[in-house]
Amino acid sequence: MNHLPVLVVVIPVAGAFLISLVDTVRPAFKSTAALLVATAHSTTLVAAAYRGMTGPALLYSVGEWIAPVGISLMVDSFSAFFLLLLAIGHLASALVRIESGDRSEWARKSAALIALFFAALSGITVTADLFNLFIFVELATVCSIGLIARKRHPGSAVAGFVALMAATISGALLLFAVLVLYVATGTVAMPLVAQAAPDLPAHLHGMATAAIIVSFGIKIGLVPMHFWQPRTYHAAGTTVAAILSAFGLKIHVYALLRLLWFPLQAPVVLPGVYSILLVMGMVNILTGHSMAMIERNLVRMLAFSSIAHVGYILLGVAAAGRIGGSAAVYAVAAALFHTGMHTLMKSALFWSGHRLIHLSRSSRIMDLGGIAWRAPGSIIAFSLAALAIIGIPPTGGFASKWFVAMAQQALLPVLVIGAGTVISLVYYGRFFLIATRRDPPDSFPAPHPLSLRPRLQTAVVLALAVAAVMAGTRDVQVRSLLLRAAEGLVDQADFVGPALIGRGR
Amino acid sequence: MTLLILFVGLYGLVVCDNLIRKIMSLTVVQGIVVMSFLTTGFQAHAAAPILSVPESTFVDPVPQALMLTAIVIGVCFNALALAFVVKYFQHHGTIEISEIHER
């Protein structure tokens, strides 16, 4: 049996303990240990993703117990796409953190928490069991709250508390949905629930779907359940905000899509839900962009931009659910394209913003005037990523927005996408003009004595930003990958098949 | 009944001003989900699911096993939330949200 699906969870969990151990015995080697764990995990993720992309779905029954008694893990081409994003995420966040000058107690602990967080995210991506999914979602939440509240200042305790409240409601609702599905079908194994879903009583099916949408809506920041995100990202700081927004949020999008399409069979049983998602997507785009425009803090501005971009992803998803059939593959591929692009762009924006904020010791946009001349590498990465996220051709951000717009069946969502692009051009352009002002005030504080020139960090953010720009010009390769991934979600024959026959291979 | 208690918990979460009461409301929400999950596996006059006992009907062991895990997660969340309240109190000297906003 191929052990890759379980290794993508086991390696980072073991790694988190290894990092803590190394930190106790030899603190100097902690970064090396974290990098080692991240490399091992990313390699496993890429190997699993390669198998999922090229072959039939990879099914793994833990302890050789098959469902409904045992827990199944599965990697198909759809989850493979998200495993690739996680591979980029874990490696990049370990590289970025190597040069961090922060030596506080919580900063030391956060390396292990990040490894655990990525373990939980990998678990969400590979599991084929509803209750197991709940466990991994909660594990990811606990890790993220540890990361959010790790700073000493009092605002981080408040933000941690608010995020915890939101997460607990979200967790209780997810558990409630699992309960409803268990009562109705007598199982928590996704393939078996999927088999029974078309025959479920309408009220039970609707209740489970509503609970799942609200639960993951809180996690991914659907308006009006987004209230906790900007405050949390601001308190968490840019390094952690990048991990939460660029990677954590995307995996929760994955979970929402997987649950809607697979166990709930929503495109067949409850197609009306996609019209609601369409409206929510448009509301998210308009609210996120307008709030970002009036925001005076760089981190909160980027957080609101994330909320807006969840809207674009939802528009693609809603279009896919409303079309149905094989045409849905193109719409899902568009949504996945934007998901991947937003991961690259937003991590580049947050991590290059980290350098700018570190230099001026303030995250208020007005305090960052003229900062560009002190950190040219970071501002180049920031501008490239900003060009992509606004959607200037021929960047990847433009291509993904274009595909999402092409998938729409109505005029209104396309107009909303256009309006969002114009608003984001205004606020990113404004930031660029302020940051490149020619009269840098003399009042910049002296650089932190411990801070080195973070060459590696700059190289990583430049690589991410260039990747986001280049993806638009590598259309053919990107598209075949995306279509393969989208087929994994829409045509579930190879996902359901092996699980129902029995023994997984 | 389940929905009623669920809404009592959510109502308390929104209305209560005191952070400890907010955590209590959350516990109510968690508790009712756990309770209703457990009752799904219940059967009157059924034996515990131990295979050596020569009984023909057993209660469903799956909800019990699942809820054990859910309770552990709930305890973990409560501990984290209370830790935040302690930090909050150390800084602000109060745990009433409205009093903090007035300052």
Boltz contact constraints between the chains, C-beta under 6 A:
constraints:
  - contact:
      token1: [A, 131]
      token2: [B, 66]
      max_distance: 6.0
  - contact:
      token1: [A, 138]
      token2: [B, 73]
      max_distance: 6.0
  - contact:
      token1: [A, 154]
      token2: [B, 91]
      max_distance: 6.0
  - contact:
      token1: [A, 157]
      token2: [B, 84]
      max_distance: 6.0
  - contact:
      token1: [A, 157]
      token2: [B, 87]
      max_distance: 6.0
  - contact:
      token1: [A, 157]
      token2: [B, 88]
      max_distance: 6.0
  - contact:
      token1: [A, 160]
      token2: [B, 84]
      max_distance: 6.0
  - contact:
      token1: [A, 161]
      token2: [B, 84]
      max_distance: 6.0
  - contact:
      token1: [A, 164]
      token2: [B, 80]
      max_distance: 6.0
  - contact:
      token1: [A, 164]
      token2: [B, 81]
      max_distance: 6.0
  - contact:
      token1: [A, 168]
      token2: [B, 26]
      max_distance: 6.0
  - contact:
      token1: [A, 168]
      token2: [B, 77]
      max_distance: 6.0
  - contact:
      token1: [A, 172]
      token2: [B, 29]
      max_distance: 6.0
  - contact:
      token1: [A, 172]
      token2: [B, 30]
      max_distance: 6.0
  - contact:
      token1: [A, 172]
      token2: [B, 33]
      max_distance: 6.0
  - contact:
      token1: [A, 175]
      token2: [B, 33]
      max_distance: 6.0
  - contact:
      token1: [A, 176]
      token2: [B, 33]
      max_distance: 6.0
  - contact:
      token1: [A, 179]
      token2: [B, 37]
      max_distance: 6.0
  - contact:
      token1: [A, 183]
      token2: [B, 40]
      max_distance: 6.0
